[in-house]
């Protein structure tokens, strides 16, 4: 059972690395072409590509209407997003601090 589990993980990793190697030179590629190159059924390839996009393995979208994978170049992180995350983190610290103070005041009142 353990060996079967590890073989499954290895198989998934090999599939991911092969898919990344195949799509690397393209900015837009037909999913059917990728499936033909890797010799797997198109629905399986499409599902795996979708999963890889959601997992952040690469940036892109699946255009199922056209049957294409559109790959985006890895760009620099957006400064607005970074600042937004920093603001959220700071707000979390403020709210946590206020919560701790209110808890201290409640214990003093009891």
Secondary structure as GFF3:
##gff-version 3
##sequence-region A 1 110
A	DSSP	alpha_helix	2	23	.	.	.	ID=ss1
A	DSSP	beta_strand	28	30	.	.	.	ID=ss2
A	DSSP	alpha_helix	31	38	.	.	.	ID=ss3
A	DSSP	alpha_helix	42	54	.	.	.	ID=ss4
A	DSSP	beta_strand	60	63	.	.	.	ID=ss5
A	DSSP	beta_strand	68	71	.	.	.	ID=ss6
A	DSSP	alpha_helix	79	109	.	.	.	ID=ss7
###
